[in-house]
Structures are given as C-alpha cells and as structure tokens.
Amino acid sequence: MVITMSKVRSLILLTSLSLSSNLWAENYLDTQPDLNDNPSQLQAIPLLQSLKNINQKQTFQAPFIHDLNNRYKVRTLFVETRDLPMVDIQLTFNAGSARDQEIAKGLFGLSSTAAKLMREGTDKYTAAQVASVFDVTGAQFSVQAYRDMFVVRLRTLSDPKKMEPALAMMMDVLKNATFKPSSIQLALSNTQVGQKQLQENPSKLMDIRFYRALYGQHPYAEPITGTIGSTKKITADLLKKFRDQFLVAQNMNIAITGKLSSKQALELSERIAGNLPQGQKAVALAEPEEKSGFDIVHLPYNSSQAHVTFGHLGPNRFTEDRLALEVANRMFGGGGFNAVLMQELRIKRGYTYGAYSTFSFSQAPGIFSFRYSTRQDQLLDSIQVAHQAFINFVNQPIDTKRLEETKAGMLRAFPNNYSSNATINAQLGTMGFYAEQADYLSRYPERLAKITAADVQNAVRKHLHPERLTLVVVSQELDKEALKLRLEQNLLDPSTPLPNMISIPKAYPQKPAEADESVEIPADTPASI
C-alpha cells in the first residue's frame, strides 16, 4: 500500500489530537468499527511500514489561499483542509508591545500582561469556567503578545456542537475580560520572579541591552514583558483601555484553516468581525534613529564564557530586498557549518561551538545581528575575526556555487512552513498582518529561483554596514579601547593578519553549561515566511 505524505500527516495529527482530547476521542470512536478487540485489525503497523514506499522525490504544493471579501473590510485569509475535522482560527491585532506607551508613558509590558490575563475571567465567567468550556469542547485557546502583534488563537473541532461554544467563549474573553486586581498582582509576582531569573541568563541580559542600545527611545527598545518598575503601574483600567483601543475589528486580520468551505469561512470571519467593536487601525510606528560608528557596551558577568552580539538596524518588513537578504543571512551565519561565521570562528579557529546571524523584519526597521560565545582569553581575537569576516562578506563577490546550494536548501526547507494546519494558519496570520499577497507561498519557489548573485550582493552592500555596529559583550572584563582599535584597524586595513588557525583536538571537549547555544533574539512574530 502506498500512501501520500498528506495521509501520513493526517494519521500523526489525528493520533496526537485523540491523545490530547479524551472527550473527542470517545465521540470519534463511537462512530468507528470496534478495532480494539481484535489486534489483527489494527491499521497503524502496516500503515507505518508503508512509509518505506513513499516517493522521496515527491514535491509539496503550497496550499491555495482564499482572500475572502469580508463585508466589514477585515482581511481574512482562508485555507480549506479536509484531512482532519478541525478548524484553526488566528486573530492578529496590530497591538504588540510597541503600542504599550500609546496608552501611558513608560507602561512597558501592558500588552504582555493583557495577553496573560485574558482568560482569567470575564463579567459572566470565572477563570475556572472559562477553562472548563475549552476543555469540555476539546478546544485549545491561547493569547500571546509580540513586539508588533497581539495574537489570539483557537483550535477547535469543526463539529458545530464543539466549535460554537468554544467560539462564543473566545469572543466573550476578548470583549469582556475583567482583569481583576488579584490576577494583576499574580502576574506582577511572576514578572518579578522572571526578572530575577534574568540575572542568571547572560544571553537574555545581552538581548535586552542590545535592543535598548539600538533603539534608544523607540517603542521596540524595551522587553516585551516589561520591567518590574513598569508592570507595577499596570491597572485594570489601563488594561481595558488597551483592549478597547487596540483589540478591535479594524485593527486585526483573520486567518482560518480547516474543514470548512470558503462560504462557511467567510460567514465565520464576519461573525467574528461583527461581534467586536469596530474601532480604528493603529497609527504607523515611528522610525528609529540610525547610529554611526562603533558603540561598545560591556556587561560585567562572572563566567568563564564571554557572550558577544554584533548588529545594527536593518530594513523593515516591506523592503523589496527581503528575500535577497534572507539568502545572504543564510550564507553568512544562518546555514549551519557551511556558513561564513561557523567556518571562520569554529572550523578554522575553534573559538566557539556555534555562531549565528539573523534578520528580524518588522513594521518599523528591524535588526541584523550575529552572536556567539567564547572563552574570556579568546574574546578580543574572536571579535576581530568575526568583524573581519563580516567586512569580507560585504565587500567580496558572492560565490555563485554557494548561492545555488543555499537557495536549494531554503527551497527544500520551505514546505515546513505549511506542513500542518497550525503552521499554515500561522503563515496566514503573518501574511495578513504584513499585507502579503495571497499567492505569496505558491510564488516563493519562483521568486527564490530568480535571486541572482548580483541581487544578493546589491542587497548586502545596501543594508549591511561593518562600519556601523553596536556590540554588547557580557564577560568578566573587557578593554573597550583595545577592542575599538582592532575594529577600526579592520576597516582601515583589511589585509591585517588575523589570529592564526589553531589545531582542534581530536577529542573535542564537551560543551560546558555556559557555552553558547543557538539563542535567537526574542521573536517579534509568531511565524516567519
């Protein structure tokens, strides 16, 4: 028996869902033949054995996306799937932490606190009753704040007897959450515990200081969760003001994926939009100020490992160079052992276990950064090498063979973006928020294939700046003047000899607890495309 990947995913997801929702499993099995009494009738083993017959060259088609004409003018993207009797709904509001200070100055963490407290009770229901409705219907409900977005997700069975009460509770929570003082105090206590734990996490400390150094007074500068001082200012009235201003129909887009027709999805989106206050769209975010030269920030930390991050402001999400920059990033530091940073810092010199680069694309200009950890005695040499590698990557021609290999890897990985209902729906939410065309996923292979070495080189030289870097170093000590001289020397004389390659021991040492990991800058979006 030969099966398709779609059927395999269906089996896996169906098994997962049945395990997580006993009620649904009981109802579903009531409609199926009784297989439990006769093990010979079980289908799982032959089904799994048939995996060996799957065509390894099978191509995956991006799902067809409906851009529904919602009568409330709320953009709704929908993908119909028939494998599972379930529906994923995502409401994405332009209401992330970047909007906190539009309610009151210095009120960092307001959106994050609102997200945490949404399901803690409404005018009609206690927190226990809210949770009970979702549990009894087998639904999953979550709320999360990011820098740009405020995201509400509901996963429910498509059976109206299950979906309707779950949907009604989601809407009641959105409109009528009470934000009780006792819940606010609990959230504040949790935030304080989290802030204390930060003091033991050098990577997180580095992230926070890095954002503050780059963004200054811009809304992106402060942590999404806020600070101890800012969260103490949060009250129920401020949370309700945030909800009434930003969690409104005209400030959101809707993503729906699941076992519905396009007509049913349109009716569902109009019910959601029509039952929220209409409100207004959020205003555009301000532009952050660019820095010039080198800005070196040292955070003293008693550890045998030193943590380093480099970076500067990059373009916003809407730049036409975004795909070329994503290719460039993968070549420089986002593509494993073949990436430039890994070659220079780990393979050739053994300075680190891993070095990584990333772009964050957002409504306002985002960040390009790269980071790693190393021993204290290798700190200055490693920074000089990493900086020189960055200079060379910007100035030297793009290797066409490496470019094609990188593009091929990106294309192979791309189906992961729509491998399940949940990932499809996350993509739809991101696409709707950033005004992507409905054919974005299906056209991705074509657009990627058209990217040339010249496109990547032009994008790199336009948007990457080795002479304009902010460095945050978490270490026991740092000679900032000596470091700055090395960076300036790299710019003045690129031929300056760099530290020699070292011989890597055959028995590579085990990674110590403090050594670096692939720690990303706090996510601004729930999905990347």
DRENNUZA-498501 format. One line per field, with one value per residue (C-alpha): x, y, z; residue in three letters. Coordinates in Angstrom, 3 decimals, always signed. Layout:
BEGIN
px	c(X, ...);
py	c(Y, ...);
pz	c(Z, ...);
residuo	c(Ala, ...);
END
This chain:
BEGIN
px	c(+0.000, +1.375, +0.234, +0.719, +2.514, -0.844, -2.288, +0.751, +0.435, -3.256, -2.565, +0.052, -2.065, -5.181, -3.287, -1.932, -5.354, -7.010, -4.416, -4.863, -8.661, -10.229, -13.715, -13.234, -11.634, -14.608, -17.056, -14.983, -14.506, -18.234, -18.648, -15.883, -15.779, -14.622, -10.973, -9.724, -10.985, -9.085, -5.424, -5.145, -7.419, -5.201, -4.028, -1.156, +1.627, +1.031, +0.451, +3.807, +5.529, +4.244, +6.303, +9.232, +7.265, +6.850, +8.347, +11.309, +11.117, +7.567, +7.048, +4.881, +2.439, +1.719, -1.919, -4.374, -5.201, -8.590, -8.541, -12.131, -14.160, -15.251, -18.098, -16.515, -13.359, -11.348, -8.842, -9.435, -7.163, -8.513, -7.140, -9.510, -8.193, -10.153, -7.755, -8.961, -12.316, -10.851, -10.550, -7.706, -8.538, -5.998, -6.885, -3.816, -4.068, -1.667, -1.272, +2.077, +4.378, +5.281, +1.844, +2.207, +3.271, +0.385, -1.754, +0.614, +4.263, +6.665, +3.984, +6.151, +4.633, +0.994, +0.156, +2.006, +0.085, -3.216, -2.386, -1.546, -4.764, -7.264, -8.567, -8.607, -12.324, -14.973, -18.104, -20.053, -17.480, -14.752, -11.317, -12.315, -15.471, -13.540, -11.055, -13.870, -15.612, -12.425, -11.648, -15.127, -15.224, -11.706, -10.557, -7.164, -7.129, -4.088, -3.168, +0.343, +1.857, +4.854, +6.585, +4.379, +1.430, -1.173, -2.241, -5.342, -5.531, -8.348, -8.112, -11.430, -13.285, -15.324, -18.423, -20.744, -21.635, -17.987, -16.982, -19.864, -19.377, -15.589, -16.009, -18.537, -16.161, -13.264, -15.347, -16.552, -12.986, -11.833, -14.625, -15.272, -12.110, -12.246, -8.507, -9.134, -6.637, -5.807, -4.857, -2.769, -0.878, -0.208, +1.088, +3.291, +4.722, +5.513, +7.181, +9.348, +10.431, +11.232, +13.274, +15.343, +15.951, +17.214, +20.174, +21.364, +20.973, +23.720, +22.190, +18.888, +20.647, +22.579, +19.394, +17.710, +20.739, +21.197, +17.658, +17.974, +21.303, +19.973, +16.504, +17.010, +13.618, +11.820, +8.896, +10.912, +13.609, +12.063, +11.389, +8.005, +7.223, +8.168, +10.210, +9.469, +9.027, +6.751, +4.481, +3.834, +1.987, -0.474, -4.096, -7.368, -8.465, -5.271, -5.669, -9.262, -8.173, -5.589, -8.238, -10.817, -8.326, -6.398, -8.357, -10.929, -12.076, -10.454, -7.080, -6.914, -6.765, -8.245, -6.687, -8.772, -7.599, -9.592, -12.562, -14.852, -15.985, -14.964, -18.569, -18.549, -15.167, -16.459, -19.542, -17.283, -14.967, -17.914, -19.374, -16.041, -15.545, -19.159, -19.119, -16.097, -16.075, -15.068, -12.569, -9.711, -6.391, -3.295, -1.124, +2.207, +5.184, +7.929, +11.288, +14.209, +17.354, +20.350, +23.723, +27.139, +30.489, +31.014, +29.010, +30.556, +28.570, +30.118, +28.044, +30.273, +29.374, +31.309, +31.621, +34.339, +32.405, +32.096, +28.955, +29.055, +26.426, +27.024, +24.407, +22.718, +19.298, +18.116, +15.257, +11.610, +9.451, +8.321, +11.706, +11.901, +15.299, +13.924, +14.285, +17.796, +18.737, +17.319, +19.559, +22.528, +21.861, +21.759, +25.108, +26.723, +25.514, +22.174, +23.094, +24.944, +28.559, +28.925, +28.074, +30.874, +30.735, +30.920, +33.799, +35.834, +35.084, +34.621, +36.006, +39.221, +39.979, +37.932, +36.826, +33.250, +30.805, +28.435, +27.970, +24.692, +23.263, +19.672, +17.451, +14.325, +11.911, +9.142, +6.812, +9.495, +13.125, +14.286, +17.704, +20.555, +22.732, +25.178, +26.324, +28.426, +30.148, +33.819, +36.442, +37.459, +41.079, +39.910, +37.457, +39.304, +40.790, +37.423, +35.667, +38.331, +37.920, +34.099, +34.210, +36.723, +34.554, +31.628, +33.695, +34.824, +31.299, +30.061, +32.954, +33.808, +31.755, +29.061, +30.144, +27.618, +28.045, +27.445, +24.481, +22.825, +23.451, +21.935, +18.860, +18.388, +18.498, +15.985, +13.658, +13.857, +13.026, +10.188, +7.381, +7.853, +6.006, +2.788, +3.275, +0.237, -2.944, -1.226, +1.761, -0.481, -2.630, +0.378, +1.598, -1.796, -1.806, +1.650, +0.785, -2.372, -0.618, +2.184, -0.081, +1.461, -0.336, -2.473, -0.173, +2.944, +3.515, +2.881, +5.166, +8.028, +9.954, +9.710, +10.889, +13.713, +14.886, +15.170, +17.518, +20.962, +24.409, +24.090, +20.778, +22.330, +25.468, +23.483, +21.209, +24.179, +26.062, +22.939, +21.778, +24.815, +27.318, +30.544, +31.497, +28.297, +27.953, +26.661, +28.445, +27.203, +29.741, +28.882, +32.158, +34.280, +36.284, +36.739, +39.294, +36.887, +39.605, +41.719, +38.656, +37.691, +41.229, +41.045, +37.689, +38.949, +42.096, +39.947, +38.219, +41.403, +43.492, +41.525, +44.814, +45.779, +46.873, +44.264, +44.918, +46.246, +44.154, +44.537, +44.695, +41.375, +41.871, +40.634, +38.584, +36.559, +35.648, +32.111, +30.006, +30.035, +26.778, +27.606, +28.721, +26.752, +23.639, +21.579, +19.740, +17.637, +16.708, +13.211, +10.700, +8.769, +6.419, +4.876, +5.793, +8.380, +7.973);
py	c(+0.000, +3.399, +6.442, +10.114, +12.455, +14.141, +10.890, +10.307, +13.772, +13.143, +9.932, +11.583, +14.643, +12.526, +10.400, +13.488, +15.092, +11.974, +11.720, +15.346, +15.311, +12.248, +13.583, +13.960, +10.525, +8.888, +10.604, +9.755, +6.106, +5.703, +6.151, +3.708, -0.128, -1.737, -2.449, -2.777, -6.315, -7.735, -6.679, -8.126, -5.378, -2.550, -0.441, +1.514, -1.052, -1.713, +1.992, +2.867, +0.055, +1.549, +4.690, +2.985, +3.096, +6.874, +8.543, +10.519, +12.880, +13.919, +17.656, +19.575, +22.116, +25.243, +25.415, +27.509, +30.620, +32.326, +36.084, +36.447, +39.582, +40.291, +42.850, +44.549, +45.111, +42.929, +40.977, +37.235, +34.562, +31.003, +27.582, +24.645, +21.300, +18.077, +15.719, +16.437, +17.516, +20.654, +24.415, +26.786, +30.463, +33.231, +36.854, +39.063, +42.592, +45.457, +45.699, +44.335, +45.786, +48.612, +50.060, +49.988, +53.617, +54.833, +54.148, +55.753, +56.737, +54.177, +51.469, +48.683, +45.209, +46.288, +44.167, +41.171, +41.466, +41.745, +38.560, +36.696, +37.758, +37.361, +34.006, +34.845, +35.591, +37.790, +39.604, +36.332, +33.575, +32.769, +31.596, +28.010, +28.271, +29.728, +26.856, +24.324, +25.384, +24.951, +21.637, +20.169, +21.135, +19.823, +23.273, +24.937, +28.678, +30.923, +34.605, +35.955, +39.428, +40.103, +43.357, +44.003, +41.695, +40.624, +37.121, +35.179, +31.526, +28.999, +25.394, +23.591, +20.688, +21.587, +19.964, +22.922, +21.374, +21.751, +24.821, +27.112, +27.153, +27.464, +30.353, +32.076, +31.833, +33.223, +36.250, +36.784, +36.646, +39.150, +41.612, +41.235, +40.149, +41.819, +41.934, +41.516, +43.148, +39.759, +38.427, +41.521, +41.030, +37.402, +38.427, +41.067, +38.484, +36.168, +39.022, +39.815, +36.174, +36.204, +39.378, +37.813, +34.738, +37.009, +37.921, +34.327, +34.271, +36.232, +35.695, +37.243, +40.136, +40.686, +40.691, +43.306, +45.602, +45.150, +46.283, +49.270, +50.271, +50.064, +51.540, +54.161, +55.815, +53.849, +51.577, +48.456, +49.269, +47.680, +43.981, +42.672, +41.568, +44.947, +45.623, +45.342, +49.101, +49.411, +46.470, +47.929, +50.780, +48.471, +48.601, +47.042, +50.373, +50.648, +47.074, +47.755, +50.945, +48.950, +46.375, +48.976, +50.897, +48.088, +44.801, +45.968, +44.700, +47.386, +46.735, +42.996, +40.397, +36.903, +33.583, +30.406, +26.907, +23.721, +21.662, +24.416, +25.654, +29.144, +30.257, +28.914, +30.556, +33.895, +33.657, +32.773, +35.732, +38.132, +36.832, +37.447, +40.910, +41.896, +40.943, +43.074, +46.865, +48.241, +50.836, +52.151, +50.958, +51.716, +54.549, +53.854, +53.374, +55.971, +55.403, +54.663, +56.765, +55.250, +55.160, +55.868, +54.336, +51.680, +51.529, +49.060, +48.061, +45.895, +43.998, +42.558, +38.941, +36.371, +33.469, +31.583, +32.195, +35.574, +36.267, +38.619, +40.082, +42.458, +44.276, +47.340, +48.444, +46.861, +47.457, +46.959, +44.025, +45.713, +46.122, +44.681, +43.217, +40.964, +37.647, +38.500, +39.425, +36.152, +34.314, +36.447, +35.783, +32.044, +32.224, +34.383, +32.880, +31.121, +27.989, +25.661, +24.578, +25.919, +29.460, +32.025, +32.647, +28.955, +28.436, +31.329, +31.038, +27.322, +25.263, +27.225, +28.557, +26.703, +29.900, +28.794, +25.913, +27.908, +31.358, +32.544, +35.516, +36.631, +39.301, +40.435, +42.092, +44.134, +47.099, +49.584, +48.897, +45.647, +44.271, +42.410, +40.715, +37.899, +36.278, +33.611, +32.701, +32.069, +31.806, +35.021, +34.697, +34.452, +37.325, +40.123, +37.841, +36.244, +39.620, +40.795, +37.649, +37.874, +41.530, +40.856, +38.010, +40.432, +43.009, +40.377, +39.085, +42.577, +43.520, +40.301, +38.894, +36.358, +32.817, +31.589, +27.915, +28.650, +30.784, +27.967, +25.495, +27.935, +28.533, +24.796, +24.281, +27.064, +25.581, +22.111, +23.565, +25.769, +23.129, +23.126, +26.445, +24.685, +21.157, +21.217, +23.156, +25.065, +26.139, +27.077, +29.224, +30.911, +31.808, +33.207, +35.396, +36.768, +37.307, +39.178, +41.335, +42.374, +42.736, +39.913, +38.830, +35.685, +33.855, +34.514, +30.858, +29.461, +32.035, +31.626, +28.982, +31.152, +34.281, +32.410, +30.932, +34.425, +35.674, +36.182, +36.776, +40.405, +40.717, +39.371, +41.487, +44.672, +43.978, +43.205, +46.373, +48.464, +47.139, +45.680, +48.060, +46.761, +50.341, +50.964, +48.317, +48.072, +45.420, +44.098, +41.948, +40.009, +38.990, +39.239, +42.113, +44.000, +46.523, +48.623, +50.899, +47.979, +46.394, +49.607, +49.956, +46.445, +47.124, +50.387, +48.655, +46.068, +48.883, +50.774, +47.809, +44.684, +42.853, +42.975, +39.450, +37.770, +35.308, +32.048, +28.959, +26.539, +22.783, +21.357, +18.430, +15.096, +14.668, +17.839, +18.976, +18.556, +21.673, +23.339, +24.536, +28.159, +27.654, +29.264, +27.893, +28.956, +31.585, +33.831, +37.409, +37.406, +36.640, +39.584, +37.426, +34.013, +32.794, +33.643, +33.371);
pz	c(+0.000, -0.972, +0.963, +0.466, +2.872, +3.437, +4.784, +6.976, +8.474, +8.977, +10.890, +13.094, +13.823, +14.402, +16.901, +18.664, +18.843, +20.210, +22.947, +23.994, +23.995, +25.576, +25.066, +21.336, +21.137, +22.808, +20.464, +17.414, +18.303, +18.870, +15.120, +14.099, +13.865, +17.128, +16.370, +19.930, +20.468, +17.501, +17.272, +13.792, +12.543, +13.795, +10.878, +12.444, +11.888, +8.157, +7.648, +9.216, +7.319, +4.085, +4.726, +3.019, -0.232, -0.235, -3.261, -1.941, -4.920, -4.139, -4.367, -1.951, -3.260, -1.307, -0.203, -2.162, -0.154, -0.384, +0.235, +1.417, +0.809, +4.376, +4.461, +7.474, +5.395, +7.791, +5.765, +6.031, +4.567, +4.445, +3.514, +3.253, +4.518, +4.690, +6.430, +9.960, +11.420, +12.950, +12.445, +13.368, +13.849, +14.421, +15.121, +14.671, +16.063, +15.434, +19.196, +20.316, +22.943, +20.553, +21.393, +25.184, +25.549, +23.410, +26.498, +29.025, +29.017, +30.481, +30.574, +29.133, +29.365, +29.095, +26.048, +27.508, +30.777, +28.884, +26.993, +30.212, +31.945, +29.104, +30.251, +33.964, +33.971, +32.368, +33.551, +33.336, +33.842, +36.336, +35.199, +36.046, +33.933, +31.010, +31.159, +31.539, +28.320, +26.291, +27.981, +27.504, +23.832, +23.224, +22.109, +22.549, +23.231, +23.622, +23.630, +23.052, +22.709, +20.454, +19.563, +16.544, +17.146, +19.657, +18.604, +19.661, +18.573, +18.765, +17.617, +17.721, +16.160, +13.097, +14.571, +15.341, +18.707, +19.697, +17.717, +18.648, +22.446, +22.047, +19.607, +21.875, +24.833, +22.799, +21.844, +25.416, +26.712, +24.086, +24.784, +28.499, +30.324, +33.752, +34.592, +38.313, +40.697, +42.220, +38.783, +38.066, +41.324, +40.446, +37.016, +38.649, +41.042, +38.140, +36.270, +39.280, +39.526, +35.818, +36.161, +38.933, +36.786, +34.013, +36.181, +35.783, +31.997, +30.217, +26.769, +27.828, +29.548, +26.349, +24.272, +26.466, +26.492, +22.747, +21.943, +24.255, +22.730, +19.171, +19.624, +22.322, +22.879, +20.146, +21.209, +20.285, +22.856, +25.953, +26.664, +25.528, +29.072, +30.527, +33.649, +37.360, +37.575, +34.555, +35.394, +38.850, +37.101, +35.339, +36.488, +35.325, +33.849, +31.777, +30.522, +29.493, +27.769, +25.827, +24.847, +23.820, +21.685, +20.002, +20.171, +17.651, +14.273, +12.133, +13.788, +13.075, +10.338, +10.464, +9.448, +9.175, +8.264, +8.393, +7.402, +6.188, +2.812, +1.733, +2.273, +5.829, +6.481, +5.211, +7.456, +10.389, +9.768, +9.510, +12.768, +14.492, +12.976, +13.539, +17.217, +18.071, +18.438, +15.048, +16.291, +14.156, +12.795, +14.829, +13.551, +11.849, +14.152, +14.289, +12.626, +14.996, +14.767, +12.998, +14.774, +13.312, +14.208, +16.867, +20.079, +22.527, +25.612, +28.329, +30.879, +33.616, +34.357, +36.357, +33.941, +32.121, +28.921, +27.219, +25.180, +22.198, +19.896, +16.964, +14.960, +13.604, +12.451, +9.229, +6.815, +7.704, +6.663, +3.467, +1.765, -1.734, -0.776, +1.965, +0.142, -1.086, +2.488, +3.803, +1.327, +2.389, +6.047, +5.485, +3.700, +6.378, +9.628, +9.301, +7.385, +9.732, +9.331, +5.801, +6.863, +6.902, +10.658, +11.542, +9.146, +10.500, +14.203, +14.803, +11.933, +11.334, +14.808, +17.394, +19.121, +19.678, +19.403, +17.252, +15.702, +14.243, +12.397, +11.937, +10.437, +12.243, +9.826, +11.429, +10.827, +11.802, +10.812, +12.355, +13.265, +11.621, +14.231, +14.807, +18.029, +19.667, +22.945, +23.581, +26.323, +28.028, +26.830, +23.190, +23.336, +21.520, +18.875, +18.148, +17.820, +15.401, +13.306, +13.292, +12.289, +9.523, +8.248, +8.116, +6.183, +3.691, +3.197, +2.367, +0.082, -1.729, -4.636, -3.794, -4.636, -7.212, -6.304, -2.630, -3.607, -5.535, -2.715, -0.239, -2.370, -2.835, +0.924, +1.515, -1.084, +0.484, +3.893, +2.708, +2.878, +6.672, +6.565, +5.559, +6.888, +9.203, +9.849, +12.641, +10.540, +7.624, +9.865, +11.440, +7.955, +7.033, +10.131, +9.342, +5.679, +6.578, +9.144, +6.789, +3.738, +1.703, -1.450, -1.199, -3.647, -1.554, -0.593, -4.061, -5.711, -3.255, -5.284, -8.398, -6.605, -4.904, -8.200, -9.695, -6.967, -8.520, -7.052, -8.126, -6.262, -3.074, -3.408, -4.013, -1.042, +1.210, +0.303, +0.695, +4.058, +5.901, +7.493, +9.119, +9.979, +11.937, +14.613, +18.138, +20.195, +23.512, +25.365, +28.519, +30.147, +33.266, +31.808, +28.555, +27.312, +25.251, +23.863, +22.676, +21.076, +19.300, +17.918, +16.477, +14.810, +13.327, +12.104, +10.320, +8.438, +7.606, +6.520, +5.606, +4.959, +8.647, +9.677, +11.805, +14.626, +13.264, +12.910, +15.786, +15.836, +17.028, +19.458, +18.181, +21.338, +21.171, +24.704, +25.915, +25.747, +29.170, +30.687, +29.952, +26.368, +23.612, +22.051, +19.074, +21.067, +18.896, +19.590, +21.174, +18.475, +17.085, +15.057, +15.606, +12.147, +9.529, +5.814);
residuo	c(Met, Val, Ile, Thr, Met, Ser, Lys, Val, Arg, Ser, Leu, Ile, Leu, Leu, Thr, Ser, Leu, Ser, Leu, Ser, Ser, Asn, Leu, Trp, Ala, Glu, Asn, Tyr, Leu, Asp, Thr, Gln, Pro, Asp, Leu, Asn, Asp, Asn, Pro, Ser, Gln, Leu, Gln, Ala, Ile, Pro, Leu, Leu, Gln, Ser, Leu, Lys, Asn, Ile, Asn, Gln, Lys, Gln, Thr, Phe, Gln, Ala, Pro, Phe, Ile, His, Asp, Leu, Asn, Asn, Arg, Tyr, Lys, Val, Arg, Thr, Leu, Phe, Val, Glu, Thr, Arg, Asp, Leu, Pro, Met, Val, Asp, Ile, Gln, Leu, Thr, Phe, Asn, Ala, Gly, Ser, Ala, Arg, Asp, Gln, Glu, Ile, Ala, Lys, Gly, Leu, Phe, Gly, Leu, Ser, Ser, Thr, Ala, Ala, Lys, Leu, Met, Arg, Glu, Gly, Thr, Asp, Lys, Tyr, Thr, Ala, Ala, Gln, Val, Ala, Ser, Val, Phe, Asp, Val, Thr, Gly, Ala, Gln, Phe, Ser, Val, Gln, Ala, Tyr, Arg, Asp, Met, Phe, Val, Val, Arg, Leu, Arg, Thr, Leu, Ser, Asp, Pro, Lys, Lys, Met, Glu, Pro, Ala, Leu, Ala, Met, Met, Met, Asp, Val, Leu, Lys, Asn, Ala, Thr, Phe, Lys, Pro, Ser, Ser, Ile, Gln, Leu, Ala, Leu, Ser, Asn, Thr, Gln, Val, Gly, Gln, Lys, Gln, Leu, Gln, Glu, Asn, Pro, Ser, Lys, Leu, Met, Asp, Ile, Arg, Phe, Tyr, Arg, Ala, Leu, Tyr, Gly, Gln, His, Pro, Tyr, Ala, Glu, Pro, Ile, Thr, Gly, Thr, Ile, Gly, Ser, Thr, Lys, Lys, Ile, Thr, Ala, Asp, Leu, Leu, Lys, Lys, Phe, Arg, Asp, Gln, Phe, Leu, Val, Ala, Gln, Asn, Met, Asn, Ile, Ala, Ile, Thr, Gly, Lys, Leu, Ser, Ser, Lys, Gln, Ala, Leu, Glu, Leu, Ser, Glu, Arg, Ile, Ala, Gly, Asn, Leu, Pro, Gln, Gly, Gln, Lys, Ala, Val, Ala, Leu, Ala, Glu, Pro, Glu, Glu, Lys, Ser, Gly, Phe, Asp, Ile, Val, His, Leu, Pro, Tyr, Asn, Ser, Ser, Gln, Ala, His, Val, Thr, Phe, Gly, His, Leu, Gly, Pro, Asn, Arg, Phe, Thr, Glu, Asp, Arg, Leu, Ala, Leu, Glu, Val, Ala, Asn, Arg, Met, Phe, Gly, Gly, Gly, Gly, Phe, Asn, Ala, Val, Leu, Met, Gln, Glu, Leu, Arg, Ile, Lys, Arg, Gly, Tyr, Thr, Tyr, Gly, Ala, Tyr, Ser, Thr, Phe, Ser, Phe, Ser, Gln, Ala, Pro, Gly, Ile, Phe, Ser, Phe, Arg, Tyr, Ser, Thr, Arg, Gln, Asp, Gln, Leu, Leu, Asp, Ser, Ile, Gln, Val, Ala, His, Gln, Ala, Phe, Ile, Asn, Phe, Val, Asn, Gln, Pro, Ile, Asp, Thr, Lys, Arg, Leu, Glu, Glu, Thr, Lys, Ala, Gly, Met, Leu, Arg, Ala, Phe, Pro, Asn, Asn, Tyr, Ser, Ser, Asn, Ala, Thr, Ile, Asn, Ala, Gln, Leu, Gly, Thr, Met, Gly, Phe, Tyr, Ala, Glu, Gln, Ala, Asp, Tyr, Leu, Ser, Arg, Tyr, Pro, Glu, Arg, Leu, Ala, Lys, Ile, Thr, Ala, Ala, Asp, Val, Gln, Asn, Ala, Val, Arg, Lys, His, Leu, His, Pro, Glu, Arg, Leu, Thr, Leu, Val, Val, Val, Ser, Gln, Glu, Leu, Asp, Lys, Glu, Ala, Leu, Lys, Leu, Arg, Leu, Glu, Gln, Asn, Leu, Leu, Asp, Pro, Ser, Thr, Pro, Leu, Pro, Asn, Met, Ile, Ser, Ile, Pro, Lys, Ala, Tyr, Pro, Gln, Lys, Pro, Ala, Glu, Ala, Asp, Glu, Ser, Val, Glu, Ile, Pro, Ala, Asp, Thr, Pro, Ala, Ser, Ile);
END
